C-alpha cells in the first residue's frame, strides 16, 4: 500500500510540473535589417506589459520565455524608429 501511495504522490508532483510548464512558451527568431537582410545584434526583445526581456545575439537570433496570455513582443534598437 505504501508503494502505491508513493507512486500516486510522484504522479501528482509530475502533473503539477507539467501544468506549471504549460503556463509559458518559448519563442525564438531572427531579427534582420529591412534594407539588406543583414542580422541585427543587440536588439532588445520585450514581452509587452512585463519585465521579461532578452537581447539578440550578433547573428540576430533570440529566444524568450513568454507567459501564457502574453501575445505582444516589442523590439527596440538604437538607431531604429518604431513602426
PyMOL commands that set and color helices and strands:
alter all, ss='L'
color gray80, all
select helices_A, chain A and resi 2-21
alter helices_A, ss='H'
color red, helices_A
select strands_A, chain A and resi 24-30+44-47+53-55+61-67+73-76
alter strands_A, ss='S'
color yellow, strands_A
deselect
rebuild
show_as cartoon
